[in-house]
Amino acid sequence: MSNVVFFSFKEEDRDVVLTIKGRAVNSSYSGLNFRVKDLLKRWDTTDSAVIKQAISKSISGTSRTIVFVGEKTHKSYWVPHEVQMTLDAGKPVYAIRLKDSSGTIPKCLTDNGVHVYSWSEERLQDLATR
């Protein structure tokens, strides 16, 4: 699928990522325009196999993953799994900081040579559609 993006983020950044998604899929909002597949739905399970399967299914229908780097993304359990699943599927991973954040870059990004861009809607649009 071209230009369908998987969003990877730390749970505490959910509200900000929901806002970004809303803008991206809103045809009346001109700054962002792309489709999103994600796991923004909250899960009522702690079964990691079920969650990994859901991640894998979501990533399979996308062209790339964008990691949103916030203050504590580097402490996320799931972001490294999402990055690795994307790379294993032969798809690119991009990363962008959330506005006004300066948290540590997750090791899974540095280990895989993924550059973390500064926040701007223009840059996000570029990453989502390149």
N, C-alpha and C positions, 0 to 999 in steps of 0.2 A: 504494500500500500504506500503510495507516495504521499509525502507530507502529512502523515498521521504520526503524531508524536506521543511517546510514553513519557509521563512526568514522574520523576523520582525525587523524593523529598523526605524530610524528617517529619514525623507526625505533628510536632508542635508548629510547623509552618503550614499546616493544612488550610487555614483560613485565607492566608495570603495567596496560596497556590490556587485555591478555589476562585478567588477574584481574578487571577491571571487567566485561568481556564475560561471563566465567564466572558472575559473580554475577547479571547481568541476565537471563541465559537459564536460570538454575537455579530451578525452581519452589519449591524448599525455602528459598531465600533471599528473605526478605520485603522487604528494603530497596529492591531494584531489580526491575522486572518489565517488560521490553520485548524486542522482537526486534532482532537486530543483523545487518547485512550489512557486510562489511569486506574488506580485503585483508590480513588477518593472515597469510595463506599467504605464505611467502617465494617470491620469483620468481627463477628461474634464467635471467634475461635482462637485458640492458642496453638492449634495444630500446624506446625511449620510446613508439613507436607501439603496441606490444603492451601496454605498461603503461597507456597512456591508454585504450585500448580496454577493458581489464579494469576500470579505474576507472569509465568511462562505463557499462558493463554493470552494475556493482554499484550505482551511484548510481541507475540507472533503476528499480530495484526497491525504492526507499526513499521515505520521506515527508520526510526531513530529513537534514542532516549535523550532527554534533557534532564540533567540533575540540577535541582535548585539548591544552592549552597547557602545555608543560613548559619546562625550562631552555633548550633549544635549538630549540624548534619554529620560531622565527623564521628559522632557517637552513635549514629544509626546502625541498627543491626541489619536492616533490609536494603539500604542503599547499595552496599557492596554486592549483594546477591543480584539486584536488578542490573547493576553495571555489568557484572560478569555474564549474566544470562543474555544481555544485549550483545556483548562482544562475542560470545559463543555462537550467537545466531548470525554473526557476520555483519552486524549493523553498527553504525557509528554512535558514539556517546559524546555528547556535548555537555558543558556545565556553565552555569551562569549564577553569579551571586544574587541573592535577593537584595532588594533596595535597602541601603543603609546597614548592611550586615558586613561583618569582618571576621567571621568564625574561621577556624582552622580548616584547611582544605582536606577533605577525606583522603585517606591513604589509597583507597581503591582508584581514585582519580590520578594521583601522582604516580602510582605504580604502573598505570596504563598510559601515561603520557597525555592525559586529557587536560587541556588548557581550561582554566576557569576565567570566564569573561566577566567584566564589570557589568552591573545592571544597566540596561536600557531596553526599552521596548523594541527599538530598531534592531538591536543585536539579537534579542530573543526571536523576532520575526525572521531574521537572517538564519539563525541556527535551525529554526523549525522548517525552513523551506529550501535550504541549500542542497 
